[in-house]
Amino acid sequence: QVQLGESGGGLVQAGGSLRLSCVPSRSIFSINAMGWYRQGPGKQRELVALIIRGDRITYGDSVRGRFTISTDNAKNTVYLQMNSLKPEDTAVYFCNAKMGLEDYWGQGTQVTVSS
């Protein structure tokens, strides 16, 4: 099992930037994949970005080119740098860890982008 601690959400104007952080309760190296999903008002949860085995990266179509996922192994932290934010990026962002067949989720952090 793993617990995920998220931080970094908030309110930002359109065009601005935010960085989200996620710290797992165990070593990143022991986790198959880590990343971020989001759920906007009235929408289904969707993939934002995922790092698989520490090197393969995939992004959701709506954020590709604006968001960057990265890891700092020394700090055992996964980051999501979000640039050129749009009002439609408003959502609760959830850190995700995949181990075996199980998905683990953080509590979520709110990101609100004002127009």
Secondary structure, 3 states (H helix, E strand, C coil): CCCEEEECCEEEECCCCEEEEEEECCCHHHCCEEEEEEECCCCCCEEEEEEECCCEEEECCCCECCEEEEEECCCCEEEEEECCCCHHHCEEEEEEEEECCEEEECCCEEEEEEC
